[in-house]
């Protein structure tokens, strides 16, 4: 390469874009390998387990089909941990939302009764509505008919009541609380904790799970052993423990391309957990345990709302989960950071359900990104309440803005590198940098995940999984961009209907690596 060509390269925007993306992706792959070397390793158990008491709280909304399976899973599981309880929290929002759905259904035609348009309805409800529409002999659904059909289905609260009636009435382990307010998941959890009687709040944990979460006995035993090691090390139980998750689909979509796309998106989200979530939590916990190590805010904890264990006294001391934001989990991490409360990342992961359809995937990512748009609201609220200095909030907002921007740029950056790699006029150094960026984001981590699970991939399997992951990355920023556009027009607002991320009606898998 001549001197003129080198100077031209250094002035090239495409060169710097490719190099910047390659550097970030290579560092991300390094973090993936570090996390895989640390998490889910055999032979790292403590000699003595902590007698762990878990108060599992599961907020439910429009999840009738999941109740029986959840009870069948959690009740036997928690019997192995004396003093533990299970609380299912239904909500009056379900009745309000049902009335709103009936109004939205007024005037729809048979072709409108689809999962994509009404993801809040179950397959049985959609079928019943279609049959009712046919029986009316009209071209569109009347309001009274829609309301009558929906009212014929039991609410989640009805299903819980019926299920518990079949169990021993004196069983103190399982509770059902019906939240009468109009809040969402955070308000449901807070309502359950308010009515929870603890023997020793400093030794018991509030454990927040989704109704389709399936933590197995091994995971909880490993958690108990982790708590024992932390007590021996620090002299007390950890304040907060995050059970990080990998994401998996069950291939529910009808078309092959949609199944592959959702698998790729789930794998991309798993890689985010391994390269960003867990390393950030480990860094934050290390600094928060040594408050004099650095000046100012010790990073920014980013908690996740499934598999979140909070010591009962800590939960109450910080005022529970935030209810003034669209989502509560990321905002809760913000509040913990202001209090300098460490969040320990459990060195074992579990697997949770991922979105099965494109529409669910986009609405889910749009909803998740709302958390970043709510950071200014968190800063204003908690600074007014005297939590954290102006400098602390400025630092938190800067970190949040960086993370949100990085998410927004994933798809454009991936698309740019793909175009540069395939472009016939791309110069060789730029092409090499772009190809390296794609390799570090798709091929290398797909192979690393499989190798960590003891299942090396063939060349064909590598190509398929890499292509799926690439598709997931190309789609990753669509939801956030939609959320940003909506925020620019209307701001971050609670919608009338609380969206559900997936409509799974079959029991979740109990095998953590089955769908990796």
C-alpha positions as CSV (number, residue, x, y, z in Angstrom):
1,X,0.0,0.0,0.0
2,X,1.4,3.4,-1.0
3,X,1.8,6.3,1.3
4,X,-1.0,8.1,-0.5
5,X,-3.3,5.1,-0.1
6,X,-2.5,4.9,3.6
7,X,-3.3,8.6,4.1
8,X,-6.5,8.1,2.2
9,X,-7.4,5.2,4.3
10,X,-6.9,7.1,7.5
11,X,-9.3,9.8,6.2
12,X,-11.9,7.2,5.2
13,X,-15.2,7.2,7.2
14,X,-15.9,3.6,6.3
15,X,-12.5,2.5,7.6
16,X,-13.1,4.0,11.0
17,X,-16.6,2.6,11.1
18,X,-15.4,-0.9,10.4
19,X,-12.5,-0.6,12.8
20,X,-14.7,0.8,15.6
21,X,-17.3,-2.0,15.2
22,X,-14.6,-4.6,14.9
23,X,-12.9,-3.4,18.1
24,X,-16.2,-3.4,20.0
25,X,-17.2,-6.8,18.8
26,X,-13.8,-8.3,19.5
27,X,-14.0,-7.0,23.0
28,X,-17.5,-8.3,23.3
29,X,-16.3,-11.7,22.2
30,X,-13.5,-11.6,24.8
31,X,-16.1,-10.9,27.4
32,X,-18.2,-13.8,26.2
33,X,-15.3,-16.2,26.6
34,X,-14.4,-14.8,30.0
35,X,-18.0,-15.2,31.2
36,X,-18.3,-18.7,29.8
37,X,-15.0,-19.6,31.6
38,X,-16.6,-18.3,34.9
39,X,-20.2,-19.3,34.7
40,X,-21.8,-22.7,34.6
41,X,-18.6,-24.4,35.6
42,X,-18.8,-27.9,37.4
43,X,-17.0,-28.5,40.6
44,X,-17.3,-25.0,42.0
45,X,-19.8,-25.7,44.7
46,X,-19.4,-24.7,48.4
47,X,-19.0,-27.5,51.0
48,X,-22.0,-26.3,53.0
49,X,-25.2,-24.7,51.6
50,X,-27.0,-21.8,53.2
51,X,-30.5,-22.8,54.6
52,X,-32.1,-20.5,52.0
53,X,-35.6,-19.1,52.5
54,X,-37.2,-17.9,49.3
55,X,-40.5,-16.0,49.0
56,X,-41.2,-16.5,45.3
57,X,-43.5,-13.8,43.9
58,X,-45.1,-14.3,40.5
59,X,-47.2,-11.5,39.1
60,X,-49.7,-12.7,36.5
61,X,-51.8,-11.0,33.9
62,X,-53.8,-12.9,31.2
63,X,-51.9,-16.0,31.9
64,X,-54.6,-18.5,32.7
65,X,-53.0,-21.3,30.7
66,X,-49.8,-21.1,32.8
67,X,-51.1,-21.3,36.3
68,X,-51.5,-25.1,36.7
69,X,-48.0,-25.8,35.3
70,X,-46.5,-23.1,37.4
71,X,-48.0,-24.5,40.6
72,X,-47.0,-28.0,39.6
73,X,-43.4,-26.8,39.2
74,X,-42.8,-24.4,42.1
75,X,-44.7,-26.0,44.9
76,X,-42.6,-29.3,45.0
77,X,-39.5,-27.3,44.3
78,X,-39.9,-24.9,47.3
79,X,-40.8,-27.8,49.7
80,X,-37.1,-28.5,49.7
81,X,-36.4,-25.1,51.3
82,X,-38.2,-24.9,54.6
83,X,-39.9,-21.6,55.3
84,X,-40.2,-20.7,51.6
85,X,-43.5,-19.5,50.1
86,X,-45.1,-19.0,46.7
87,X,-47.3,-16.0,46.0
88,X,-49.3,-15.6,42.8
89,X,-50.5,-12.1,42.3
90,X,-53.4,-11.5,40.0
91,X,-54.6,-8.0,39.2
92,X,-57.8,-6.0,38.6
93,X,-56.1,-4.7,35.5
94,X,-57.2,-7.9,33.8
95,X,-60.9,-7.1,34.1
96,X,-60.2,-3.5,32.9
97,X,-58.1,-4.6,30.0
98,X,-60.8,-7.2,29.0
99,X,-63.4,-4.4,28.7
100,X,-60.9,-2.4,26.6
101,X,-60.2,-5.4,24.4
102,X,-64.0,-5.9,23.8
103,X,-64.2,-2.3,22.7
104,X,-61.2,-2.7,20.3
105,X,-62.8,-5.9,18.9
106,X,-66.0,-4.1,17.9
107,X,-66.3,-4.0,14.1
108,X,-63.4,-6.3,13.3
109,X,-63.7,-8.9,10.6
110,X,-62.7,-12.5,10.5
111,X,-59.4,-11.7,8.9
112,X,-58.6,-9.3,11.7
113,X,-58.8,-12.0,14.4
114,X,-55.1,-12.9,14.3
115,X,-52.3,-13.3,16.9
116,X,-50.4,-10.4,15.3
117,X,-53.3,-7.9,15.8
118,X,-54.4,-9.2,19.2
119,X,-51.4,-10.8,20.9
120,X,-53.2,-10.3,24.3
121,X,-55.8,-13.0,23.4
122,X,-55.2,-16.7,23.6
123,X,-55.8,-19.1,20.7
124,X,-59.0,-20.3,22.4
125,X,-60.3,-16.8,22.7
126,X,-59.6,-16.0,19.1
127,X,-61.3,-19.2,17.9
128,X,-64.4,-18.5,20.0
129,X,-64.6,-14.9,18.7
130,X,-64.3,-16.2,15.1
131,X,-67.1,-18.7,15.7
132,X,-69.3,-16.1,17.4
133,X,-68.8,-13.8,14.4
134,X,-69.8,-16.5,12.0
135,X,-72.9,-17.3,14.0
136,X,-74.1,-13.7,13.9
137,X,-74.1,-13.8,10.1
138,X,-72.7,-10.3,10.0
139,X,-69.5,-9.0,8.4
140,X,-68.1,-7.5,11.6
141,X,-68.1,-8.3,15.3
142,X,-70.7,-6.5,17.4
143,X,-69.6,-5.0,20.7
144,X,-72.0,-7.0,22.8
145,X,-70.9,-10.3,21.2
146,X,-67.2,-9.6,21.8
147,X,-67.9,-8.7,25.5
148,X,-70.0,-11.8,26.0
149,X,-67.4,-14.1,24.4
150,X,-64.5,-12.8,26.5
151,X,-66.6,-12.8,29.7
152,X,-67.2,-16.6,29.1
153,X,-63.5,-17.2,29.8
154,X,-62.2,-17.3,33.4
155,X,-59.8,-14.6,34.4
156,X,-56.3,-15.5,35.7
157,X,-57.6,-14.8,39.3
158,X,-60.5,-17.3,38.7
159,X,-58.1,-20.0,37.5
160,X,-55.8,-19.4,40.5
161,X,-58.7,-19.7,42.9
162,X,-59.9,-22.9,41.3
163,X,-56.5,-24.4,41.3
164,X,-55.8,-23.6,45.0
165,X,-59.2,-25.0,45.9
166,X,-58.0,-28.4,44.8
167,X,-55.1,-28.2,47.1
168,X,-54.9,-28.7,50.9
169,X,-56.6,-25.7,52.5
170,X,-54.1,-25.6,55.4
171,X,-51.1,-25.5,53.1
172,X,-49.4,-22.2,54.2
173,X,-46.8,-22.3,51.4
174,X,-49.0,-21.0,48.5
175,X,-50.9,-17.7,48.6
176,X,-53.0,-15.8,46.2
177,X,-53.2,-12.0,46.3
178,X,-55.5,-10.1,44.1
179,X,-54.1,-6.6,43.5
180,X,-57.0,-4.1,43.2
181,X,-55.0,-1.1,41.9
182,X,-54.2,-0.2,38.3
183,X,-50.4,-0.6,38.5
184,X,-48.4,-3.2,36.7
185,X,-45.9,-5.9,37.6
186,X,-43.9,-3.8,40.1
187,X,-47.1,-2.8,41.9
188,X,-48.2,-6.4,42.0
189,X,-44.9,-7.5,43.5
190,X,-44.9,-4.6,46.0
191,X,-48.4,-5.5,47.1
192,X,-47.4,-9.1,47.7
193,X,-44.4,-8.1,49.8
194,X,-46.4,-5.7,51.9
195,X,-48.6,-8.6,53.0
196,X,-45.7,-11.0,53.5
197,X,-44.7,-12.0,57.1
198,X,-41.0,-12.7,57.4
199,X,-39.4,-14.3,60.4
200,X,-36.0,-12.6,59.8
201,X,-36.0,-10.2,56.9
202,X,-32.2,-10.1,56.9
203,X,-32.0,-13.8,56.2
204,X,-34.9,-14.2,53.7
205,X,-35.2,-13.3,50.0
206,X,-37.9,-12.0,47.8
207,X,-37.5,-13.9,44.5
208,X,-39.3,-12.4,41.5
209,X,-40.0,-14.8,38.6
210,X,-42.2,-14.8,35.6
211,X,-45.0,-17.4,35.4
212,X,-43.3,-19.3,32.7
213,X,-39.9,-19.3,34.4
214,X,-38.7,-22.8,35.4
215,X,-35.7,-22.6,37.8
216,X,-34.8,-26.2,38.6
217,X,-33.7,-27.7,41.9
218,X,-30.0,-27.7,40.9
219,X,-30.1,-24.0,40.2
220,X,-31.6,-23.2,43.6
221,X,-29.2,-25.5,45.4
222,X,-26.3,-23.8,43.6
223,X,-27.8,-20.5,44.7
224,X,-27.9,-21.7,48.3
225,X,-24.3,-22.7,48.1
226,X,-23.4,-19.4,46.5
227,X,-25.1,-17.6,49.4
228,X,-23.1,-19.7,51.9
229,X,-19.8,-18.8,50.3
230,X,-20.7,-15.1,50.2
231,X,-21.7,-15.2,53.9
232,X,-18.3,-16.8,54.7
233,X,-16.5,-14.2,52.7
234,X,-18.4,-11.1,53.7
235,X,-19.9,-11.9,57.0
236,X,-23.5,-11.5,55.7
237,X,-25.8,-12.6,53.0
238,X,-25.7,-10.7,49.7
239,X,-28.1,-7.9,49.4
240,X,-29.2,-8.7,45.9
241,X,-28.5,-11.7,43.6
242,X,-29.2,-11.8,39.9
243,X,-29.8,-15.1,38.2
244,X,-28.9,-14.2,34.7
245,X,-30.6,-16.0,31.8
246,X,-30.0,-17.4,28.4
247,X,-32.9,-17.2,26.0
248,X,-34.5,-19.9,24.0
249,X,-37.5,-20.5,21.7
250,X,-39.6,-23.6,21.2
251,X,-40.1,-23.0,17.4
252,X,-43.8,-22.1,17.7
253,X,-43.9,-20.0,14.5
254,X,-45.4,-21.6,11.5
255,X,-42.8,-20.4,8.9
256,X,-39.2,-21.6,8.8
257,X,-37.8,-18.0,8.4
258,X,-39.7,-16.7,11.4
259,X,-38.5,-19.6,13.6
260,X,-34.9,-19.0,12.4
261,X,-35.2,-15.3,13.0
262,X,-36.5,-15.7,16.5
263,X,-33.8,-18.3,17.3
264,X,-31.2,-15.8,16.1
265,X,-32.7,-13.0,18.1
266,X,-32.8,-15.2,21.2
267,X,-29.1,-16.1,20.7
268,X,-28.2,-12.5,20.2
269,X,-29.9,-11.7,23.5
270,X,-28.1,-14.5,25.2
271,X,-24.8,-13.1,23.9
272,X,-25.8,-9.7,25.3
273,X,-26.2,-11.4,28.7
274,X,-22.8,-13.0,28.5
275,X,-20.9,-10.0,27.1
276,X,-22.6,-7.1,28.8
277,X,-25.0,-7.9,31.6
278,X,-22.9,-10.3,33.6
279,X,-19.5,-8.5,33.2
280,X,-21.2,-5.2,34.1
281,X,-22.8,-6.6,37.2
282,X,-19.5,-8.3,38.3
283,X,-17.7,-5.0,37.9
284,X,-20.3,-3.0,39.7
285,X,-20.5,-5.5,42.6
286,X,-16.7,-5.5,43.0
287,X,-16.6,-1.7,43.2
288,X,-19.7,-1.4,45.4
289,X,-18.2,-3.7,48.0
290,X,-15.1,-1.4,48.1
291,X,-16.7,2.1,48.2
292,X,-13.4,3.9,48.5
293,X,-11.9,2.3,45.4
294,X,-13.1,5.0,43.0
295,X,-14.7,8.4,43.5
296,X,-18.3,8.9,42.4
297,X,-20.8,6.4,41.2
298,X,-19.6,2.8,41.0
299,X,-20.9,2.1,37.6
300,X,-24.7,1.4,37.0
301,X,-26.3,-1.8,38.0
302,X,-28.7,-3.2,35.4
303,X,-31.0,-5.7,37.1
304,X,-33.4,-8.0,35.2
305,X,-37.0,-8.7,36.4
306,X,-36.8,-12.5,36.2
307,X,-34.6,-14.5,38.6
308,X,-34.1,-11.4,40.8
309,X,-33.4,-12.2,44.5
310,X,-33.6,-9.3,46.9
311,X,-33.1,-9.7,50.7
312,X,-36.4,-8.8,52.3
313,X,-34.9,-6.0,54.5
314,X,-33.2,-4.4,51.5
315,X,-36.4,-4.6,49.4
316,X,-38.3,-2.7,52.0
317,X,-35.5,-0.3,52.7
318,X,-35.3,0.9,49.1
319,X,-39.1,1.2,48.8
320,X,-39.7,-1.9,46.7
321,X,-39.7,-1.9,42.9
322,X,-40.3,1.4,41.1
323,X,-43.9,1.9,39.9
324,X,-43.5,5.2,38.1
325,X,-41.6,3.9,35.1
326,X,-42.8,1.7,32.2
327,X,-40.6,-1.2,33.4
328,X,-39.2,-1.7,36.9
329,X,-36.1,-3.9,36.6
330,X,-33.6,-1.4,35.1
331,X,-35.0,1.4,37.2
332,X,-34.5,-0.8,40.3
333,X,-30.9,-1.2,39.4
334,X,-30.6,2.6,39.2
335,X,-32.0,2.8,42.8
336,X,-29.7,0.2,44.1
337,X,-26.7,2.0,42.6
338,X,-27.6,5.2,44.3
339,X,-27.6,3.3,47.6
340,X,-24.3,1.7,46.8
341,X,-26.0,-1.8,47.2
342,X,-24.0,-4.6,45.5
343,X,-25.8,-6.8,43.0
344,X,-24.1,-10.2,42.9
345,X,-24.2,-12.1,39.6
346,X,-24.9,-15.8,40.2
347,X,-22.2,-17.9,38.5
348,X,-24.9,-20.1,37.0
349,X,-27.3,-19.2,34.3
350,X,-30.8,-20.5,33.6
351,X,-32.9,-20.5,30.4
352,X,-36.1,-18.5,29.9
353,X,-38.6,-18.3,27.0
354,X,-37.9,-15.9,24.2
355,X,-40.4,-14.4,21.8
356,X,-41.7,-16.9,19.2
357,X,-43.1,-14.5,16.6
358,X,-41.7,-11.4,14.8
359,X,-44.5,-9.2,16.1
360,X,-43.8,-10.3,19.7
361,X,-40.0,-9.8,19.2
362,X,-40.4,-6.2,18.0
363,X,-42.9,-5.2,20.7
364,X,-40.7,-6.8,23.3
365,X,-37.6,-5.0,22.3
366,X,-39.5,-1.7,22.0
367,X,-40.8,-2.2,25.5
368,X,-37.4,-3.1,26.9
369,X,-35.9,0.0,25.4
370,X,-38.4,2.2,27.3
371,X,-36.2,1.6,30.4
372,X,-33.4,3.7,28.9
373,X,-35.9,6.5,28.0
374,X,-37.1,6.4,31.7
375,X,-33.6,7.1,33.2
376,X,-34.3,10.9,33.2
377,X,-37.5,10.3,35.1
378,X,-35.5,8.2,37.6
379,X,-33.0,10.9,38.1
380,X,-35.6,13.6,38.7
381,X,-37.6,11.5,41.1
382,X,-34.8,10.2,43.2
383,X,-32.8,13.4,43.3
384,X,-35.9,15.2,44.6
385,X,-36.2,12.5,47.3
386,X,-32.5,13.1,48.3
387,X,-31.0,9.9,46.8
388,X,-27.7,10.7,45.1
389,X,-25.9,13.9,44.2
390,X,-26.2,15.8,41.0
391,X,-22.9,14.3,39.9
392,X,-24.1,10.8,40.7
393,X,-27.2,11.3,38.5
394,X,-25.2,12.9,35.7
395,X,-22.9,9.8,35.7
396,X,-25.9,7.4,35.7
397,X,-27.5,9.2,32.9
398,X,-24.3,9.2,30.9
399,X,-23.9,5.5,31.3
400,X,-27.5,4.9,30.4
401,X,-27.2,7.1,27.4
402,X,-24.2,5.2,26.2
403,X,-25.9,1.8,26.6
404,X,-29.0,2.9,24.9
405,X,-27.0,4.4,22.0
406,X,-25.0,1.2,21.7
407,X,-28.3,-0.8,21.3
408,X,-29.6,1.7,18.8
409,X,-26.5,1.3,16.7
410,X,-26.3,-2.5,16.7
411,X,-28.4,-3.0,13.5
412,X,-27.0,0.0,11.5
413,X,-23.4,-1.0,12.4
414,X,-24.0,-4.7,11.5
415,X,-25.6,-3.7,8.2
416,X,-22.8,-1.3,7.4
417,X,-20.2,-4.0,8.0
418,X,-22.1,-6.5,5.9
419,X,-22.3,-4.1,3.1
420,X,-18.6,-3.3,3.3
421,X,-17.7,-7.0,3.4
422,X,-19.7,-7.7,0.3
423,X,-19.2,-4.5,-1.6
424,X,-17.1,-5.1,-4.8
425,X,-15.4,-1.7,-4.5
426,X,-14.5,-2.0,-0.8
427,X,-10.8,-1.7,-0.3
428,X,-9.1,-4.8,1.2
429,X,-8.2,-3.3,4.7
430,X,-11.8,-2.0,5.1
431,X,-13.2,-5.3,4.0
432,X,-11.0,-7.2,6.4
433,X,-12.0,-5.0,9.3
434,X,-15.7,-5.3,8.5
435,X,-15.4,-9.1,8.1
436,X,-13.6,-9.3,11.5
437,X,-16.5,-7.4,13.0
438,X,-19.0,-9.8,11.6
439,X,-17.0,-12.8,12.6
440,X,-16.7,-11.6,16.2
441,X,-20.4,-10.9,16.4
442,X,-21.7,-14.1,14.9
443,X,-19.4,-17.0,14.0
444,X,-17.0,-16.9,16.9
445,X,-19.6,-16.5,19.7
446,X,-21.9,-19.2,18.1
447,X,-19.0,-21.7,18.2
448,X,-17.9,-20.6,21.7
449,X,-21.5,-21.2,23.1
450,X,-21.6,-24.7,21.5
451,X,-18.1,-25.5,22.8
452,X,-18.9,-24.4,26.3
453,X,-21.8,-26.8,26.2
454,X,-19.7,-29.7,24.9
455,X,-21.3,-29.7,21.5
456,X,-18.8,-28.5,18.9
457,X,-20.6,-27.4,15.7
458,X,-20.2,-28.8,12.2
459,X,-19.5,-26.4,9.4
460,X,-23.1,-26.5,8.3
461,X,-24.4,-25.9,11.9
462,X,-21.9,-23.0,12.3
463,X,-23.2,-21.4,9.1
464,X,-26.9,-21.8,10.1
465,X,-26.4,-20.5,13.6
466,X,-24.2,-17.6,12.4
467,X,-26.8,-16.6,9.8
468,X,-29.6,-16.7,12.3
469,X,-27.6,-14.6,14.8
470,X,-26.7,-12.1,12.0
471,X,-30.5,-11.8,11.2
472,X,-31.2,-11.2,14.9
473,X,-28.6,-8.5,15.0
474,X,-29.9,-6.8,11.9
475,X,-33.3,-6.7,13.5
476,X,-32.1,-5.8,17.0
477,X,-32.4,-2.0,16.7
478,X,-35.9,-1.9,15.1
479,X,-37.8,-2.1,18.4
480,X,-35.6,0.6,20.1
481,X,-35.9,2.9,17.1
482,X,-39.7,2.5,17.2
483,X,-39.6,3.3,20.9
484,X,-37.5,6.3,20.3
485,X,-39.8,7.6,17.7
486,X,-42.9,7.0,19.9
487,X,-41.1,8.8,22.8
488,X,-40.3,11.8,20.5
489,X,-44.0,12.1,19.7
490,X,-45.8,11.1,22.9
491,X,-43.1,10.6,25.6
492,X,-42.8,7.4,27.7
493,X,-46.3,6.5,28.7
494,X,-48.1,3.5,30.1
495,X,-50.3,2.1,27.4
496,X,-53.9,0.9,28.2
497,X,-52.9,-2.7,27.5
498,X,-49.9,-4.2,29.3
499,X,-48.2,-6.1,26.4
500,X,-47.1,-9.6,27.0
501,X,-43.7,-10.6,25.5
502,X,-44.9,-14.1,24.4
503,X,-48.1,-16.2,24.3
504,X,-46.7,-19.5,25.3
505,X,-49.4,-22.0,26.3
506,X,-47.2,-25.1,26.5
507,X,-45.0,-25.8,29.6
508,X,-41.5,-24.2,29.5
509,X,-38.6,-26.5,29.0
510,X,-36.8,-27.8,32.1
511,X,-33.5,-28.4,30.2
512,X,-31.3,-25.3,30.3
513,X,-29.4,-26.0,27.1
514,X,-32.0,-27.8,25.0
515,X,-32.7,-24.9,22.7
516,X,-29.3,-23.1,22.8
